[in-house]
Each structure stands twice: as C-alpha cells, then as structure tokens.
Amino acid sequence: MENERLILELLQGINQQVQGIDQRVQGIDQRVQGIDQRVQSIEQRVQGIDQRLRKVEVSIDDIRKDIKILAEGQVAHREQNEREHEQIIRLINDKTVVLEKAIVHNSVDIREIKEEQDEVFEVLSKRRVQSVS
C-alpha cells in the first residue's frame, strides 16, 4: 500500500508537471499566435508599401519621359532661336552696309553741292561787284 501511495504521489507530481508544461505550451502557443498575427500585419503593410512603391516607380518613369520631352523641346527652341538670331544679325549687317554706303554717297553729294553752291555764290558776288562798279 505504501508503494501504491508513493506511485500515486509520483503520478500526481508527474501530472502536475505535465499540467505546468501544458500551461507553458499554451502560453507559448498564444505568443506564437500573437507573433503570427504581427507577421501577417507586417506582411500586409509590406504589400501596401510594395503597391505604393510600384505607383511611385510608374510616376517616376512618367516624370522621366516628361522631362525628356521638355528637354527635347528646349533644345529645339534654342536651336530655332539661334537660327533666327543669326538671320536677324545677317539682316542688320546687310542693312548697315547699305546705310554706310548711302551715308558715304550722300556725304560726297553734299560736299559736291556745297562746293557748287560756293562757286555759285562766288560768281554771284563777282557779278554784283561788277554791276555796282
């Protein structure tokens, strides 16, 4: 009987240890479930971040294309402006040459007219002097 009682006490002790282990396992299970939930939450967040990242990548690609188009337009405008400025400069230079030639020609004409006018005044002055004498 004594043996039976010792065996019973041992079994009760083992049973209590098993229950303690069972409780710890349940606690670990609960922690694992909590970790699983957190991991799922993190995975959902990562998926959301991935989706937003894809949208950002698409936006960046669109922006790059737009910038490329703008740059090409700017280059075309610059080239057109350079051509137009060259044309304007040539036109101004051509007109300047024509005006310089006209000024030189007019200066010669004015000098000749002034010389002729001086001659006319001299002749008229001599006639007055002759007519008065």
mmCIF file of the C-alpha atoms, coordinates in Angstrom:
data_MODEL
# 
_entry.id   MODEL 
# 
loop_
_atom_site.group_PDB 
_atom_site.id 
_atom_site.type_symbol 
_atom_site.label_atom_id 
_atom_site.label_alt_id 
_atom_site.label_comp_id 
_atom_site.label_asym_id 
_atom_site.label_entity_id 
_atom_site.label_seq_id 
_atom_site.pdbx_PDB_ins_code 
_atom_site.Cartn_x 
_atom_site.Cartn_y 
_atom_site.Cartn_z 
_atom_site.occupancy 
_atom_site.B_iso_or_equiv 
_atom_site.pdbx_formal_charge 
_atom_site.auth_seq_id 
_atom_site.auth_comp_id 
_atom_site.auth_asym_id 
_atom_site.auth_atom_id 
_atom_site.pdbx_PDB_model_num 
ATOM 1   C CA . MET A 1 1   ? 0.000  0.000   0.000    1.00 0.00 ? 1   MET A CA 1 
ATOM 2   C CA . GLU A 1 2   ? 2.849  2.183   0.767    1.00 0.00 ? 2   GLU A CA 1 
ATOM 3   C CA . ASN A 1 3   ? 4.156  1.548   -2.721   1.00 0.00 ? 3   ASN A CA 1 
ATOM 4   C CA . GLU A 1 4   ? 0.842  2.370   -4.198   1.00 0.00 ? 4   GLU A CA 1 
ATOM 5   C CA . ARG A 1 5   ? 0.703  5.592   -2.283   1.00 0.00 ? 5   ARG A CA 1 
ATOM 6   C CA . LEU A 1 6   ? 4.238  6.530   -3.449   1.00 0.00 ? 6   LEU A CA 1 
ATOM 7   C CA . ILE A 1 7   ? 3.344  5.663   -7.011   1.00 0.00 ? 7   ILE A CA 1 
ATOM 8   C CA . LEU A 1 8   ? 0.170  7.721   -6.664   1.00 0.00 ? 8   LEU A CA 1 
ATOM 9   C CA . GLU A 1 9   ? 2.152  10.671  -5.297   1.00 0.00 ? 9   GLU A CA 1 
ATOM 10  C CA . LEU A 1 10  ? 4.672  10.311  -8.089   1.00 0.00 ? 10  LEU A CA 1 
ATOM 11  C CA . LEU A 1 11  ? 1.930  10.133  -10.644  1.00 0.00 ? 11  LEU A CA 1 
ATOM 12  C CA . GLN A 1 12  ? 0.268  13.179  -9.131   1.00 0.00 ? 12  GLN A CA 1 
ATOM 13  C CA . GLY A 1 13  ? 3.607  15.037  -9.228   1.00 0.00 ? 13  GLY A CA 1 
ATOM 14  C CA . ILE A 1 14  ? 4.164  13.992  -12.831  1.00 0.00 ? 14  ILE A CA 1 
ATOM 15  C CA . ASN A 1 15  ? 0.594  15.033  -13.617  1.00 0.00 ? 15  ASN A CA 1 
ATOM 16  C CA . GLN A 1 16  ? 1.195  18.446  -12.049  1.00 0.00 ? 16  GLN A CA 1 
ATOM 17  C CA . GLN A 1 17  ? 4.432  18.832  -14.028  1.00 0.00 ? 17  GLN A CA 1 
ATOM 18  C CA . VAL A 1 18  ? 2.646  17.835  -17.212  1.00 0.00 ? 18  VAL A CA 1 
ATOM 19  C CA . GLN A 1 19  ? -0.102 20.363  -16.441  1.00 0.00 ? 19  GLN A CA 1 
ATOM 20  C CA . GLY A 1 20  ? 2.566  23.010  -15.828  1.00 0.00 ? 20  GLY A CA 1 
ATOM 21  C CA . ILE A 1 21  ? 4.250  22.101  -19.085  1.00 0.00 ? 21  ILE A CA 1 
ATOM 22  C CA . ASP A 1 22  ? 0.860  22.110  -20.793  1.00 0.00 ? 22  ASP A CA 1 
ATOM 23  C CA . GLN A 1 23  ? 0.161  25.605  -19.446  1.00 0.00 ? 23  GLN A CA 1 
ATOM 24  C CA . ARG A 1 24  ? 3.569  26.810  -20.616  1.00 0.00 ? 24  ARG A CA 1 
ATOM 25  C CA . VAL A 1 25  ? 2.959  25.256  -24.028  1.00 0.00 ? 25  VAL A CA 1 
ATOM 26  C CA . GLN A 1 26  ? -0.418 27.036  -24.169  1.00 0.00 ? 26  GLN A CA 1 
ATOM 27  C CA . GLY A 1 27  ? 1.358  30.284  -23.252  1.00 0.00 ? 27  GLY A CA 1 
ATOM 28  C CA . ILE A 1 28  ? 3.938  29.648  -25.962  1.00 0.00 ? 28  ILE A CA 1 
ATOM 29  C CA . ASP A 1 29  ? 1.117  28.846  -28.403  1.00 0.00 ? 29  ASP A CA 1 
ATOM 30  C CA . GLN A 1 30  ? -0.555 32.139  -27.548  1.00 0.00 ? 30  GLN A CA 1 
ATOM 31  C CA . ARG A 1 31  ? 2.726  34.004  -28.037  1.00 0.00 ? 31  ARG A CA 1 
ATOM 32  C CA . VAL A 1 32  ? 3.286  32.233  -31.361  1.00 0.00 ? 32  VAL A CA 1 
ATOM 33  C CA . GLN A 1 33  ? -0.253 33.168  -32.428  1.00 0.00 ? 33  GLN A CA 1 
ATOM 34  C CA . GLY A 1 34  ? 0.492  36.772  -31.425  1.00 0.00 ? 34  GLY A CA 1 
ATOM 35  C CA . ILE A 1 35  ? 3.710  36.658  -33.423  1.00 0.00 ? 35  ILE A CA 1 
ATOM 36  C CA . ASP A 1 36  ? 1.826  35.148  -36.372  1.00 0.00 ? 36  ASP A CA 1 
ATOM 37  C CA . GLN A 1 37  ? -0.699 37.975  -36.226  1.00 0.00 ? 37  GLN A CA 1 
ATOM 38  C CA . ARG A 1 38  ? 2.088  40.554  -36.113  1.00 0.00 ? 38  ARG A CA 1 
ATOM 39  C CA . VAL A 1 39  ? 3.856  38.886  -39.031  1.00 0.00 ? 39  VAL A CA 1 
ATOM 40  C CA . GLN A 1 40  ? 0.597  38.892  -41.023  1.00 0.00 ? 40  GLN A CA 1 
ATOM 41  C CA . SER A 1 41  ? 0.121  42.566  -40.178  1.00 0.00 ? 41  SER A CA 1 
ATOM 42  C CA . ILE A 1 42  ? 3.697  43.297  -41.266  1.00 0.00 ? 42  ILE A CA 1 
ATOM 43  C CA . GLU A 1 43  ? 3.175  41.328  -44.480  1.00 0.00 ? 43  GLU A CA 1 
ATOM 44  C CA . GLN A 1 44  ? 0.030  43.360  -45.219  1.00 0.00 ? 44  GLN A CA 1 
ATOM 45  C CA . ARG A 1 45  ? 1.944  46.588  -44.591  1.00 0.00 ? 45  ARG A CA 1 
ATOM 46  C CA . VAL A 1 46  ? 4.779  45.418  -46.840  1.00 0.00 ? 46  VAL A CA 1 
ATOM 47  C CA . GLN A 1 47  ? 2.254  44.573  -49.562  1.00 0.00 ? 47  GLN A CA 1 
ATOM 48  C CA . GLY A 1 48  ? 0.784  48.078  -49.213  1.00 0.00 ? 48  GLY A CA 1 
ATOM 49  C CA . ILE A 1 49  ? 4.262  49.579  -49.386  1.00 0.00 ? 49  ILE A CA 1 
ATOM 50  C CA . ASP A 1 50  ? 5.037  47.460  -52.461  1.00 0.00 ? 50  ASP A CA 1 
ATOM 51  C CA . GLN A 1 51  ? 1.872  48.710  -54.185  1.00 0.00 ? 51  GLN A CA 1 
ATOM 52  C CA . ARG A 1 52  ? 2.705  52.317  -53.355  1.00 0.00 ? 52  ARG A CA 1 
ATOM 53  C CA . LEU A 1 53  ? 6.285  51.762  -54.478  1.00 0.00 ? 53  LEU A CA 1 
ATOM 54  C CA . ARG A 1 54  ? 5.076  50.431  -57.842  1.00 0.00 ? 54  ARG A CA 1 
ATOM 55  C CA . LYS A 1 55  ? 2.908  53.534  -58.236  1.00 0.00 ? 55  LYS A CA 1 
ATOM 56  C CA . VAL A 1 56  ? 5.874  55.743  -57.374  1.00 0.00 ? 56  VAL A CA 1 
ATOM 57  C CA . GLU A 1 57  ? 8.051  53.880  -59.876  1.00 0.00 ? 57  GLU A CA 1 
ATOM 58  C CA . VAL A 1 58  ? 5.414  54.389  -62.563  1.00 0.00 ? 58  VAL A CA 1 
ATOM 59  C CA . SER A 1 59  ? 5.184  58.070  -61.633  1.00 0.00 ? 59  SER A CA 1 
ATOM 60  C CA . ILE A 1 60  ? 8.970  58.435  -61.783  1.00 0.00 ? 60  ILE A CA 1 
ATOM 61  C CA . ASP A 1 61  ? 9.021  56.792  -65.219  1.00 0.00 ? 61  ASP A CA 1 
ATOM 62  C CA . ASP A 1 62  ? 6.289  59.170  -66.396  1.00 0.00 ? 62  ASP A CA 1 
ATOM 63  C CA . ILE A 1 63  ? 8.188  62.136  -64.978  1.00 0.00 ? 63  ILE A CA 1 
ATOM 64  C CA . ARG A 1 64  ? 11.387 60.997  -66.712  1.00 0.00 ? 64  ARG A CA 1 
ATOM 65  C CA . LYS A 1 65  ? 9.537  60.766  -70.024  1.00 0.00 ? 65  LYS A CA 1 
ATOM 66  C CA . ASP A 1 66  ? 8.023  64.225  -69.478  1.00 0.00 ? 66  ASP A CA 1 
ATOM 67  C CA . ILE A 1 67  ? 11.426 65.689  -68.607  1.00 0.00 ? 67  ILE A CA 1 
ATOM 68  C CA . LYS A 1 68  ? 12.933 64.112  -71.713  1.00 0.00 ? 68  LYS A CA 1 
ATOM 69  C CA . ILE A 1 69  ? 10.176 65.603  -73.865  1.00 0.00 ? 69  ILE A CA 1 
ATOM 70  C CA . LEU A 1 70  ? 10.648 69.012  -72.230  1.00 0.00 ? 70  LEU A CA 1 
ATOM 71  C CA . ALA A 1 71  ? 14.403 68.846  -72.731  1.00 0.00 ? 71  ALA A CA 1 
ATOM 72  C CA . GLU A 1 72  ? 13.966 67.958  -76.392  1.00 0.00 ? 72  GLU A CA 1 
ATOM 73  C CA . GLY A 1 73  ? 11.549 70.868  -76.777  1.00 0.00 ? 73  GLY A CA 1 
ATOM 74  C CA . GLN A 1 74  ? 14.004 73.235  -75.094  1.00 0.00 ? 74  GLN A CA 1 
ATOM 75  C CA . VAL A 1 75  ? 16.810 72.092  -77.380  1.00 0.00 ? 75  VAL A CA 1 
ATOM 76  C CA . ALA A 1 76  ? 14.596 72.599  -80.433  1.00 0.00 ? 76  ALA A CA 1 
ATOM 77  C CA . HIS A 1 77  ? 13.599 76.098  -79.236  1.00 0.00 ? 77  HIS A CA 1 
ATOM 78  C CA . ARG A 1 78  ? 17.216 77.021  -78.538  1.00 0.00 ? 78  ARG A CA 1 
ATOM 79  C CA . GLU A 1 79  ? 18.296 75.862  -81.977  1.00 0.00 ? 79  GLU A CA 1 
ATOM 80  C CA . GLN A 1 80  ? 15.440 77.758  -83.618  1.00 0.00 ? 80  GLN A CA 1 
ATOM 81  C CA . ASN A 1 81  ? 16.308 80.895  -81.617  1.00 0.00 ? 81  ASN A CA 1 
ATOM 82  C CA . GLU A 1 82  ? 19.954 80.606  -82.657  1.00 0.00 ? 82  GLU A CA 1 
ATOM 83  C CA . ARG A 1 83  ? 18.977 80.305  -86.333  1.00 0.00 ? 83  ARG A CA 1 
ATOM 84  C CA . GLU A 1 84  ? 16.611 83.275  -86.076  1.00 0.00 ? 84  GLU A CA 1 
ATOM 85  C CA . HIS A 1 85  ? 19.231 85.372  -84.269  1.00 0.00 ? 85  HIS A CA 1 
ATOM 86  C CA . GLU A 1 86  ? 21.765 84.557  -86.983  1.00 0.00 ? 86  GLU A CA 1 
ATOM 87  C CA . GLN A 1 87  ? 19.253 85.622  -89.634  1.00 0.00 ? 87  GLN A CA 1 
ATOM 88  C CA . ILE A 1 88  ? 18.498 88.855  -87.782  1.00 0.00 ? 88  ILE A CA 1 
ATOM 89  C CA . ILE A 1 89  ? 22.222 89.610  -87.359  1.00 0.00 ? 89  ILE A CA 1 
ATOM 90  C CA . ARG A 1 90  ? 22.830 88.996  -91.089  1.00 0.00 ? 90  ARG A CA 1 
ATOM 91  C CA . LEU A 1 91  ? 19.894 91.258  -91.968  1.00 0.00 ? 91  LEU A CA 1 
ATOM 92  C CA . ILE A 1 92  ? 21.143 94.014  -89.644  1.00 0.00 ? 92  ILE A CA 1 
ATOM 93  C CA . ASN A 1 93  ? 24.675 93.674  -91.057  1.00 0.00 ? 93  ASN A CA 1 
ATOM 94  C CA . ASP A 1 94  ? 23.351 93.860  -94.629  1.00 0.00 ? 94  ASP A CA 1 
ATOM 95  C CA . LYS A 1 95  ? 21.265 96.934  -93.830  1.00 0.00 ? 95  LYS A CA 1 
ATOM 96  C CA . THR A 1 96  ? 24.193 98.525  -92.007  1.00 0.00 ? 96  THR A CA 1 
ATOM 97  C CA . VAL A 1 97  ? 26.410 98.072  -95.070  1.00 0.00 ? 97  VAL A CA 1 
ATOM 98  C CA . VAL A 1 98  ? 23.726 99.624  -97.290  1.00 0.00 ? 98  VAL A CA 1 
ATOM 99  C CA . LEU A 1 99  ? 23.265 102.542 -94.866  1.00 0.00 ? 99  LEU A CA 1 
ATOM 100 C CA . GLU A 1 100 ? 27.030 103.124 -94.620  1.00 0.00 ? 100 GLU A CA 1 
ATOM 101 C CA . LYS A 1 101 ? 27.297 103.221 -98.414  1.00 0.00 ? 101 LYS A CA 1 
ATOM 102 C CA . ALA A 1 102 ? 24.322 105.597 -98.611  1.00 0.00 ? 102 ALA A CA 1 
ATOM 103 C CA . ILE A 1 103 ? 25.877 107.887 -95.974  1.00 0.00 ? 103 ILE A CA 1 
ATOM 104 C CA . VAL A 1 104 ? 29.205 107.942 -97.825  1.00 0.00 ? 104 VAL A CA 1 
ATOM 105 C CA . HIS A 1 105 ? 27.440 108.611 -101.119 1.00 0.00 ? 105 HIS A CA 1 
ATOM 106 C CA . ASN A 1 106 ? 25.256 111.326 -99.563  1.00 0.00 ? 106 ASN A CA 1 
ATOM 107 C CA . SER A 1 107 ? 28.307 112.916 -97.906  1.00 0.00 ? 107 SER A CA 1 
ATOM 108 C CA . VAL A 1 108 ? 30.046 113.097 -101.267 1.00 0.00 ? 108 VAL A CA 1 
ATOM 109 C CA . ASP A 1 109 ? 26.906 114.541 -102.869 1.00 0.00 ? 109 ASP A CA 1 
ATOM 110 C CA . ILE A 1 110 ? 26.511 117.108 -100.068 1.00 0.00 ? 110 ILE A CA 1 
ATOM 111 C CA . ARG A 1 111 ? 30.186 118.131 -100.380 1.00 0.00 ? 111 ARG A CA 1 
ATOM 112 C CA . GLU A 1 112 ? 29.821 118.486 -104.141 1.00 0.00 ? 112 GLU A CA 1 
ATOM 113 C CA . ILE A 1 113 ? 26.612 120.503 -103.741 1.00 0.00 ? 113 ILE A CA 1 
ATOM 114 C CA . LYS A 1 114 ? 28.310 122.716 -101.139 1.00 0.00 ? 114 LYS A CA 1 
ATOM 115 C CA . GLU A 1 115 ? 31.300 123.253 -103.453 1.00 0.00 ? 115 GLU A CA 1 
ATOM 116 C CA . GLU A 1 116 ? 28.926 124.096 -106.329 1.00 0.00 ? 116 GLU A CA 1 
ATOM 117 C CA . GLN A 1 117 ? 26.976 126.391 -104.032 1.00 0.00 ? 117 GLN A CA 1 
ATOM 118 C CA . ASP A 1 118 ? 30.207 128.139 -103.002 1.00 0.00 ? 118 ASP A CA 1 
ATOM 119 C CA . GLU A 1 119 ? 31.090 128.548 -106.682 1.00 0.00 ? 119 GLU A CA 1 
ATOM 120 C CA . VAL A 1 120 ? 27.632 129.938 -107.431 1.00 0.00 ? 120 VAL A CA 1 
ATOM 121 C CA . PHE A 1 121 ? 27.914 132.427 -104.534 1.00 0.00 ? 121 PHE A CA 1 
ATOM 122 C CA . GLU A 1 122 ? 31.358 133.449 -105.734 1.00 0.00 ? 122 GLU A CA 1 
ATOM 123 C CA . VAL A 1 123 ? 30.101 134.021 -109.280 1.00 0.00 ? 123 VAL A CA 1 
ATOM 124 C CA . LEU A 1 124 ? 27.091 135.959 -107.979 1.00 0.00 ? 124 LEU A CA 1 
ATOM 125 C CA . SER A 1 125 ? 29.315 138.044 -105.715 1.00 0.00 ? 125 SER A CA 1 
ATOM 126 C CA . LYS A 1 126 ? 31.606 138.901 -108.638 1.00 0.00 ? 126 LYS A CA 1 
ATOM 127 C CA . ARG A 1 127 ? 28.612 139.942 -110.782 1.00 0.00 ? 127 ARG A CA 1 
ATOM 128 C CA . ARG A 1 128 ? 27.272 142.195 -108.055 1.00 0.00 ? 128 ARG A CA 1 
ATOM 129 C CA . VAL A 1 129 ? 30.638 143.789 -107.675 1.00 0.00 ? 129 VAL A CA 1 
ATOM 130 C CA . GLN A 1 130 ? 30.800 144.269 -111.442 1.00 0.00 ? 130 GLN A CA 1 
ATOM 131 C CA . SER A 1 131 ? 27.311 145.586 -111.698 1.00 0.00 ? 131 SER A CA 1 
ATOM 132 C CA . VAL A 1 132 ? 27.851 148.037 -108.875 1.00 0.00 ? 132 VAL A CA 1 
ATOM 133 C CA . SER A 1 133 ? 31.062 149.335 -110.379 1.00 0.00 ? 133 SER A CA 1 
# 
